[in-house]
Amino acid sequence: MNLVPTTLTAEERALQADVRAYLDERLAPGTYPLGLGMAGAVDADFSRDLGSQGWIGMALPAEYGGGGRTAVERQIVVEELLTRGAPVGFHWTADRQSGLNIFHNGTEEQRRELLPGISRGELSFAIGMSEPDAGSDLAAVRSRAVLEDGTWRIDGTKIWTSNATTATHLLCLFRTSEGRHDGLTQFIVPQGTPGMTIAPIPFIDGTRHFCEVSFDGVRLPDSARLGAVGAGWGQNTSELALERGGVDRWMSMMPLLEHWARSADVRDSVPAQIDLGRILARLWVYRGMSLSIARLVDSGVFPVVEAALVKEMATQFEQESLSLVRRHYGRTPALTSDDPWEALLAQAILVGPSWTLRGGTTEILRTVISKGLIKR
């Protein structure tokens, strides 16, 4: 990976302290539903409160309602949110990637219409990439956008679209020509658009945030198109660098790990302390890698290969950490337990296998990494 600073400056540490103090008051223990990393609960009120602090859309320019701050500063805020299992589900995708995508590739009208609402925590986005017949091969999407008399007709189906029912907008990738990579274009689809149907998919832990989204003769004006026709693949690739290399790829277990580290199970067990030490050592490495990616983004680079490398290693680490905590727990936790920490551990055991799938499977990521390294 490129060598960049992986420590925080004095100013960055001051921001960290401010965020911790705010969350100590706003998210007192027992006052909110615990979540696993970026899959936190959807709480629009919390997102608006966070936006009022200037901690959503931090990397967006001030002229569009953003904070005009850095990707590193955003990472600092995100670390604190994920450590507490905060309810980040409403604003997460818009803050992490959609806002920056719109800023870099959208029209001036799109920027002024959407970015201030994202930064205030009022607008949320879901991402329509995967399809039932495409698997992990994003270039194989079949949902189609056809230009007819100045408007686009959209037909097809997206699947595993997280929080599509609660998002105010969907940012979707559609086929506009037969070219494998240059035949794809992104569109912004407002919630409630006629012809769009959203059906929640029950997940193994009982949640329903995954959705199937169907488009049947949906009509969109050309102003809904994001970027040039055929530019969707490149835009999506850059977007995935933001999605794959962030701290959310190794912090899903963080609330449970921190709670476990403070428990008597660890204090009274040398084997547990040894395992905790191994976990902490690897966490420090992944944090440094994610921080270096954020600094590369701040320098104007979209580190696609580096992000894929972090995601490939860190999501496997999450599953390995879960196995260790589960073993030391000593019994099968109950999803319906009155103890929120036991219920959260049970939920993690159920959903943990999906962590290496979301954002790109391990096999796809290894292909991206190998091809990228060969080119270098």
C-alpha positions in Angstrom: 0.0 0.0 0.0 1.0 3.6 -0.4 2.8 5.0 2.6 0.8 7.8 4.2 0.5 8.9 7.9 -1.5 6.6 10.0 -1.6 8.7 13.2 -4.0 11.5 14.1 -3.0 15.1 14.4 -3.7 17.2 17.5 -6.7 18.8 15.6 -8.1 15.4 14.7 -7.8 14.2 18.3 -9.7 17.3 19.4 -12.5 16.4 17.1 -12.5 12.8 18.4 -12.9 14.2 22.0 -15.8 16.4 20.9 -17.6 13.5 19.3 -17.2 11.3 22.3 -18.5 13.9 24.6 -21.6 14.5 22.4 -22.4 10.8 22.1 -22.0 10.2 25.8 -25.0 12.5 26.3 -27.0 11.8 23.1 -26.6 8.0 23.2 -26.7 7.1 26.9 -26.6 3.3 27.4 -30.0 1.7 27.2 -31.6 4.5 25.3 -31.2 3.2 21.8 -31.1 -0.2 20.0 -27.6 -1.6 19.7 -26.5 -2.3 16.2 -23.7 -4.2 14.4 -21.6 -1.6 12.6 -23.1 0.0 9.6 -26.2 -2.2 10.0 -27.3 0.0 12.9 -31.0 0.8 13.4 -32.7 3.4 11.2 -33.4 6.5 13.3 -34.1 9.6 11.2 -34.2 11.8 14.4 -30.7 10.7 15.4 -29.5 11.3 11.8 -30.9 14.9 11.8 -29.4 15.5 15.2 -26.0 14.3 13.9 -26.4 16.5 10.9 -27.1 19.6 13.1 -23.6 19.0 14.6 -22.1 19.1 11.2 -21.1 15.4 11.3 -22.9 14.2 8.2 -21.6 15.2 4.7 -18.4 16.3 6.4 -16.3 15.8 3.2 -18.7 17.8 1.0 -18.0 21.4 0.2 -19.6 24.1 2.4 -21.2 25.7 -0.7 -23.4 22.6 -1.0 -24.2 22.4 2.7 -21.4 20.1 3.7 -18.7 20.5 6.3 -15.8 21.2 3.9 -13.7 18.8 6.0 -11.7 15.7 5.2 -12.3 12.0 4.8 -10.1 11.5 7.8 -12.3 13.7 10.0 -15.3 11.8 8.8 -13.6 8.5 9.7 -13.0 9.8 13.2 -16.7 10.5 13.6 -17.7 7.1 12.1 -15.3 5.2 14.4 -17.0 6.7 17.5 -20.5 5.9 16.1 -19.7 2.3 15.2 -17.9 1.6 18.5 -21.2 2.4 20.3 -23.4 0.5 17.8 -25.2 3.7 17.0 -28.4 3.9 14.9 -26.7 5.1 11.7 -28.9 3.2 9.2 -30.9 6.2 7.9 -28.0 8.4 6.8 -25.2 5.8 6.3 -25.1 5.2 2.6 -25.7 8.8 1.6 -23.0 10.0 3.9 -20.4 7.4 3.0 -20.7 7.4 -0.8 -23.8 8.7 -2.5 -23.1 12.4 -1.6 -19.6 12.3 -2.8 -20.7 10.5 -6.0 -23.2 13.2 -6.7 -20.7 15.9 -5.9 -18.1 14.5 -8.3 -20.4 13.4 -11.1 -23.7 15.2 -10.7 -25.0 18.3 -12.4 -25.1 21.6 -10.5 -28.8 21.3 -10.2 -28.4 17.8 -8.6 -25.8 19.1 -6.2 -27.8 22.0 -5.0 -31.0 19.9 -4.7 -29.6 16.9 -2.9 -26.4 17.6 -1.1 -27.7 20.1 1.6 -30.4 17.6 2.6 -27.9 14.8 2.8 -25.7 16.9 5.1 -28.6 17.8 7.3 -29.5 14.1 7.7 -32.8 14.6 6.0 -32.2 12.7 2.8 -31.1 9.1 2.7 -30.0 6.8 -0.2 -30.1 3.1 -1.0 -27.9 1.6 -3.6 -29.4 -0.5 -6.4 -26.5 -2.6 -7.8 -27.0 -6.4 -7.3 -29.5 -8.3 -9.4 -31.0 -11.8 -9.1 -29.2 -13.2 -12.1 -26.0 -11.2 -11.9 -24.5 -12.6 -8.7 -21.3 -10.8 -7.8 -20.6 -9.9 -11.4 -21.8 -6.3 -11.4 -21.1 -5.9 -15.1 -23.7 -8.5 -15.8 -26.7 -6.4 -14.7 -29.7 -6.6 -17.0 -32.1 -4.0 -15.7 -32.4 -1.6 -18.6 -32.8 2.1 -19.1 -34.0 3.0 -22.6 -34.3 6.6 -23.8 -37.7 7.2 -25.4 -38.8 10.7 -26.5 -36.5 12.4 -24.1 -37.4 10.3 -21.0 -35.9 7.1 -19.8 -38.0 3.9 -19.4 -36.6 1.6 -16.7 -37.4 -2.1 -16.4 -35.8 -4.8 -14.3 -35.1 -5.9 -10.7 -32.5 -5.1 -8.1 -32.0 -7.3 -5.0 -30.3 -7.0 -1.6 -30.9 -3.3 -1.6 -30.3 -2.3 2.0 -32.9 0.1 3.6 -34.7 0.7 0.3 -38.0 1.1 2.2 -36.7 3.9 4.4 -34.5 5.7 1.9 -35.7 8.9 0.3 -33.8 8.1 -2.9 -32.3 5.1 -4.7 -29.1 5.4 -6.7 -29.3 2.6 -9.3 -27.1 1.2 -12.0 -28.9 0.3 -15.3 -27.8 -1.0 -18.7 -28.1 1.7 -21.4 -26.3 -0.2 -24.1 -24.7 -3.6 -24.8 -21.1 -2.7 -23.9 -20.1 -4.8 -20.9 -18.5 -1.9 -18.9 -19.3 1.1 -21.0 -23.0 0.2 -21.3 -23.9 1.1 -17.7 -25.4 4.3 -16.4 -26.4 5.5 -12.9 -29.8 7.1 -12.2 -31.3 8.8 -9.1 -34.7 7.4 -8.4 -36.9 9.2 -5.8 -38.9 7.1 -3.3 -42.5 6.7 -4.5 -41.7 6.9 -8.2 -44.6 5.3 -10.1 -43.8 1.8 -11.3 -41.2 1.1 -8.6 -42.1 -1.6 -6.1 -40.1 -2.3 -3.0 -40.5 -5.7 -1.2 -38.5 -6.3 2.1 -36.7 -9.6 2.3 -36.8 -11.3 5.7 -33.2 -12.0 6.9 -32.1 -14.9 9.1 -32.1 -12.7 12.2 -35.7 -11.5 11.6 -34.7 -8.0 10.3 -36.1 -6.8 7.0 -33.7 -4.1 5.8 -32.7 -6.1 2.7 -35.1 -5.4 -0.2 -36.0 -6.5 -3.7 -36.8 -3.5 -5.9 -38.7 -3.9 -9.1 -39.0 -1.4 -12.0 -41.9 -1.8 -14.4 -42.1 0.9 -17.0 -40.7 3.5 -14.6 -40.3 6.9 -16.4 -37.5 9.2 -15.4 -36.5 12.5 -16.8 -32.9 12.9 -18.2 -32.3 15.1 -15.2 -32.4 11.9 -13.0 -29.3 10.5 -14.8 -26.1 10.8 -12.7 -23.0 11.4 -14.9 -22.6 10.7 -18.6 -24.4 7.9 -20.4 -22.1 4.8 -20.1 -20.0 6.2 -17.2 -21.8 4.2 -14.5 -19.1 1.5 -14.3 -16.3 3.9 -13.5 -18.6 5.9 -11.0 -19.5 2.6 -9.3 -15.9 1.5 -9.1 -14.9 4.8 -7.4 -17.9 4.5 -5.1 -16.8 1.0 -4.0 -13.4 2.4 -3.0 -15.3 4.5 -0.4 -17.5 1.5 0.6 -14.8 -1.2 0.8 -11.9 0.6 2.5 -13.6 2.2 5.4 -13.6 1.3 9.1 -17.1 -0.2 8.7 -15.4 -3.3 7.2 -13.7 -4.2 10.5 -15.9 -2.5 13.1 -19.1 -4.6 12.9 -18.0 -6.5 16.1 -16.7 -3.4 17.9 -19.6 -2.9 20.4 -19.4 -6.6 21.3 -15.7 -6.7 21.5 -15.5 -3.6 23.7 -18.2 -5.0 26.0 -16.5 -8.4 26.1 -13.0 -6.9 26.8 -14.4 -5.2 30.0 -16.2 -8.3 31.2 -15.2 -10.7 34.0 -14.9 -13.4 31.3 -11.7 -11.7 30.1 -10.4 -10.4 33.5 -10.5 -13.9 35.0 -9.2 -15.9 32.0 -5.7 -15.9 30.7 -6.7 -17.6 27.4 -9.3 -14.9 26.8 -6.7 -12.2 27.5 -4.4 -13.8 24.9 -7.1 -13.9 22.3 -8.1 -10.3 23.1 -4.4 -9.3 22.6 -4.4 -10.9 19.2 -7.6 -9.1 18.2 -6.3 -5.8 19.4 -3.1 -6.1 17.4 -5.0 -6.8 14.2 -7.5 -4.0 14.9 -4.6 -1.6 15.1 -3.3 -2.7 11.7 -6.7 -2.4 10.0 -7.3 1.0 11.6 -4.0 2.2 10.1 -4.9 0.8 6.7 -8.3 2.5 6.7 -6.8 5.8 7.9 -4.2 5.6 5.0 -7.0 5.1 2.5 -8.9 8.1 3.9 -5.8 10.2 3.5 -5.4 9.0 -0.1 -9.0 10.0 -0.8 -8.2 13.5 0.7 -5.2 13.7 -1.7 -7.6 13.1 -4.7 -6.9 9.4 -5.2 -9.5 6.7 -5.3 -7.5 3.7 -4.0 -9.6 0.9 -5.5 -7.0 -1.9 -5.0 -6.1 -0.8 -1.4 -9.7 -0.6 -0.5 -10.3 -4.1 -1.8 -7.4 -5.4 0.1 -8.7 -4.0 3.4 -12.2 -5.3 2.8 -10.9 -8.8 1.9 -8.8 -9.1 5.1 -10.9 -7.2 7.5 -14.3 -8.8 6.9 -12.7 -12.2 7.5 -11.2 -10.9 10.7 -14.7 -9.8 11.8 -15.9 -13.4 11.5 -12.8 -14.8 13.2 -13.3 -12.4 16.1 -16.9 -13.4 16.4 -15.8 -17.1 16.6 -13.4 -16.2 19.5 -16.0 -14.3 21.5 -18.6 -17.0 20.9 -16.2 -19.7 22.1 -15.4 -17.8 25.3 -19.1 -17.0 25.9 -19.5 -20.7 26.7 -23.1 -21.2 25.7 -25.5 -20.4 22.9 -26.8 -16.9 23.2 -30.5 -16.2 22.7 -31.8 -13.7 20.2 -34.7 -13.0 22.4 -32.7 -12.5 25.6 -33.5 -9.5 27.9 -29.8 -8.9 28.0 -29.2 -6.6 25.0 -25.6 -7.8 24.7 -26.5 -11.4 24.6 -29.1 -10.7 22.0 -26.6 -8.7 20.0 -24.1 -11.6 20.1 -26.9 -14.0 18.9 -27.6 -11.6 16.0 -24.0 -11.4 15.1 -23.7 -15.2 15.0 -26.7 -15.3 12.6 -25.6 -12.5 10.2 -21.8 -12.9 10.5 -21.5 -15.1 7.4 -22.8 -12.3 5.3 -20.0 -9.9 6.2 -17.7 -11.3 3.6 -20.4 -11.0 1.0 -21.6 -7.5 1.3 -19.7 -4.9 -0.8 -18.2 -7.7 -2.9 -17.4 -11.3 -2.2 -13.9 -12.4 -1.1 -13.3 -14.1 -4.5 -14.2 -11.0 -6.5 -12.0 -8.9 -4.3 -9.0 -11.1 -4.8 -9.5 -10.8 -8.5 -9.6 -7.0 -8.2 -6.4 -7.1 -6.0 -4.5 -9.4 -8.3 -5.3 -7.5 -11.5 -4.4 -4.2 -9.8 -1.1 -5.5 -8.5 -0.2 -6.9 -11.9 -0.8 -3.5 -13.5 1.6 -1.9 -11.0 
